[in-house]
């Protein structure tokens, strides 16, 4: 009995354990998973609460931001001086905007940030400075124009306006010498610069005057539609900025105002106190009105105008100085309707002498004689030469010698003008060249050659001379005239021929057999011209001389200079290089007469380049280059465009041996 009861207990206990096991397995997901981990990892650390930058300077009217990072958002911000620097308590996102109020003196404020946990950041040191620019006070005014209505802050299309802002310090006192940058932010306008090469810009920096005022000139192109313009002024030192708005009002063509830039007076200074500038060019830009524009001046001989007439608004013309001195020369600018620039907006130009005293021209250094010859030389022979001109003292140097013995110079340095140098120690056969240097900068030089070759060369021919150099007849008296010339010097026989001028001129005879012979020029008419006759000898090198017969010339046609002279053979080293006919650039200027002018070599086939061959304006010029590097007189004829009486002028470039 007892055994049956124990067996029943075991069956009942086993069933309970089985049910309990199923319940345990069901709690573990059916018994297929691992048991839960009672140890979870700790959460990541919270980054420290930071506010950057840690110190900053702000100006009233110029918003600045702080950046918050770390901690637990959302954040709250606090200012120790809400009067000077109010801040929004609830921070939106991670940015705090600092917008300071006006203060009379530098004010220190601390800004702190608290996160959601109540953790407070390190305070940010904020320095509130008084605003150097008066907030919202940028004044823009347009130049008065009855055809352009509107408020004071209105600038007409094709017109100009003025922007003004004041930089102030403590107590509202203007600050002198502060840099202010003006920027064109919006609208079809530009700022007038002080650079003639770039008169219109979008950014212009200027300096405040004694009252702290900075001024900029605005320029609006013609035909600009009505629109708003926005200009920004920035104090360069602090970076504080303000903006100003104005109205750009479009004008009809009939009411458009002519304007020219640059404004005011452009002053050009010459190289020295005796000379005004030559070849300096200033560009002027015309706006508004009705193109094309005609440009003239009341003193046309004073300056050369190029690029006129100007065919479009915004186009330019140039004014180039020609050496004439003048003060406050103005231009008369007229558009296609006859409108001119309003009073007070004329541009002026001044060409004045410089401040430096002129440098006196150097007289050339001349060595006399240039050559010495002796049939037989012994060391005891002495030779002498001397130098004049240039800048004393001189020094003498043997630059080449084939003498078996060394040449002896006495003295060699410290030579005065006209002081003789004695040369000895030479033997035959030999040839010695001695160069004399002066003290100019750059130095000038001249040389003498002593020839002890054993034979004396024949003396060089004397200079070719034709007298008189010219005949000049009064108006209406060239007909029937006989102009007689006499030829001496050089190497006969001589040849005479017409090189420019009247085609009917007759030379009798054309060949002159002996020195002292003559020839005559006849057959001239009363045509306005100068007839040039070239006389050549038979030597080697050939010598030549140009003479002329002038008939009445039209007043006003002049070419300057009348001539240039170059050497066909530059001096040997160590003398500095000098221009030769092949390398020199000869510049001439034409004035008067009736432009345009035609420029050509008087003798066809002359080697050389003329640029340009047609000169369009009085006061303009031409250049001659690349001449043949041989002894010769190169003549250039200039003829104007007068259809009834054409005027001519002849200039020359001489290449000496």
GIHU-V748286 format. One record per helix or strand of 3 or more residues. SS is the DSSP state (h for helix, s for strand). FROM is the first residue (numbers start at 1). TO is the last residue. If there is no record, write none. Layout:
{{SS | FROM | TO} {SS | FROM | TO}}
This chain:
{{h | 2 | 27} {s | 50 | 52} {s | 55 | 59} {s | 64 | 69} {s | 76 | 79} {s | 95 | 98} {s | 107 | 114} {s | 124 | 129} {s | 133 | 142} {s | 154 | 156} {s | 160 | 168} {h | 170 | 172} {s | 179 | 186} {s | 190 | 192} {h | 196 | 198} {s | 203 | 207} {s | 213 | 219} {s | 227 | 235} {s | 241 | 249} {h | 253 | 255} {s | 259 | 261} {s | 265 | 269} {s | 278 | 287} {s | 293 | 297} {h | 300 | 302} {s | 303 | 306} {s | 316 | 322} {s | 326 | 334} {s | 348 | 352} {s | 366 | 368} {s | 371 | 373} {s | 383 | 388} {s | 394 | 401} {s | 408 | 410} {s | 420 | 424} {s | 430 | 437} {s | 445 | 452} {s | 465 | 467} {s | 470 | 472} {s | 483 | 488} {s | 494 | 500} {s | 506 | 508} {s | 518 | 522} {s | 530 | 536} {s | 544 | 550} {s | 558 | 560} {s | 563 | 567} {s | 586 | 591} {s | 597 | 601} {s | 609 | 611} {s | 621 | 625} {s | 632 | 639} {s | 648 | 656}}
